[in-house]
């Protein structure tokens, strides 16, 4: 499963791991949308192997929470990290 998660990170310029019900995930995706940034998203709570994928993501990112956002293969982090990157024009 780690190879699958790493493949998603490697194959997408902007990759967001999210949960559909999470308000922080919604806020992070809204920020990307408002900036016209295209991204791939995996809603971990809506897919059959979401729990396994989330466990693999935790192992790779060392981050326990979602959203977990990668840009150009680099971990940006969660919602606050994404907003901080936006505020400093690093997004």
N, C-alpha and C positions, 0 to 999 in steps of 0.2 A: 504494500500500500504506500510506503514511503516513496517508492519509485514513481508511482502514479501522481502523488502530490508534487514531487519535485518536477515531474514532466509538465504539469500545469503551470508551475512557477516559471520554468524555463521557456515554455512555448507561448506565453502571453506577456505582452509588454506591461500590462497592468492586470494583476490577478488579485481578486478579493475573495476571501473565504468568509462566509457570512452565515447567519441564521435568520430566517425569514421574519421571526417575531421580535428580533433584537432591535431596540430603538437606536442604539449606537451604530449598528450596521446600516440601518435606514439613513441615518444622518451622514455617514461616510459615503454611501452610494449617491446620496443627494448632492454632496459636495462635488464628487466626480462628474455627475450629470450637469451641474450648474456651470462647470468649467469646460464642458464639451469633451471630456476625456473618455475615450472608449476603454472599456474594461471587460474582462471575463469574470463571471461570478459563479461560485458554487455555494448553493444554499445547503449547508450541511444537515439541516433538520428536515429537508425535503427529499433526500435521496436515500436509497436502501442501505448503502454502505457508509452513510454519513458519520456514524460514531467511530468506525474504524478509520475513516479519513481524518477526522478531527484528532484522533490519537496520534496518527502519523504526522499531522501538521504540528502538534505540540512537540513531538520529538525533533522535528526539523527546525521550527522557529523558536523553541523554548518559550513560547507565548501560550498561555492557557486560555486566553479569551478571544472572542471575535468582536469586531472584524479583525482579520489578519490580512494586511495588504502588502503586496510586493509590487515594486516598480522596477522594471529592467532586471529582474532577478534578485533585487536587494530588498530586504525586509524594511518596510516603513514602520509598520506596527499597527496599532489600533486607531480608533476614531480620533482621539486627541492628538496622536502623532501625525495623522493625516492633515488635520487642521493646522498643526504647527508647521508642517512642510508647506502648506498653502500660504500661510501668513509670511513665511520667509522666502517666498517665491521659488521654492525648491520642488514644487509640484509640476 
